[in-house]
């Protein structure tokens, strides 16, 4: 017996192949009568709409640094578990209506998707470091931002640093729709109030050497004793800029940062840093998706702790002799 195709169901019902595909992909924008007719035909033909496709939703097709590592970790775990990751750009999310999927994982790190997913699809969505909405079958895996920030700030505070300068990207300190950045910044401000740190000693810079040089020059004019890099992927341009400015780490300036193991292991002295647990994100994303599809247990949002990367870039404040 020949295998039933979407074309067979389309011819039997009088609908287009794209309409049949939308019905079987659980698209909400289908009338009740259309859905009933197509599903009845699929049962009559013994059509099995099961799929191993998982939409991997990204903000940009250019995946480097933090987002590249996160995407690689999730895609690798999906493949290892027998799924087929299909990468979809956020600003072209409409095309997801026409693709049979068993669920989606978003690494776009913006809150917008949680607000519109319920109108687009009935399959589960796992959001990494952005908001959830359980009513629309959306669950969140997020970095434990307070834990990560406390590790870095505690190390600096234990060494006597209270004038801590912070450097980040354009939206690190005034994030618009980035849930993770909002929580990370709130964590620092809470610790600053608790420990008596300087909360307004910060600068934003584009990810270019001239911009980082300019931002660091401005920060150093305010005489900090330590620098905290509050976003991933800025460590290399910052270390380059500090060398050009003839600022020694940790002799002149202590340094703590968000980083990653693939960068950290090639630097000397190794920076004191925290890193996302990318592999754990991949494992939890796939397991949560399986549980939702199999209706196993009561799903919930989960926080993932940061990994500590030991380093030698924090020295006691009393040793600072910067002229």
Secondary structure, 3 states (H helix, E strand, C coil): CCCCCHHHHHHHHCCCHHHHHHHHCCCCCCCHHHHHHHHHHHHHCCCCCCCCEEEEEECCCCCCHHHHHHHHHHHHHHHHCCCEEEEEEHHHHHHHHHCCCCCEEECCCCCHHHHHHHHHCCCCEEEECCCCEHHHCEEEEEECHHHHHHHHHHHHHHCCCCCEEEEECCCCCCCCCCHHHHHHHHHHHHHHHHHCCCCCCEEECCCCHHHHHHHHHHHHCCCCCEEEECCCCCHHHHHHHHHHCCCCCCCCCEEEEEECHHHHCCCCCCCEEEECCHHHHHHHHHHHHHHHHHCCCCCCCEEECCEEECCCCCCCHHHCCCC
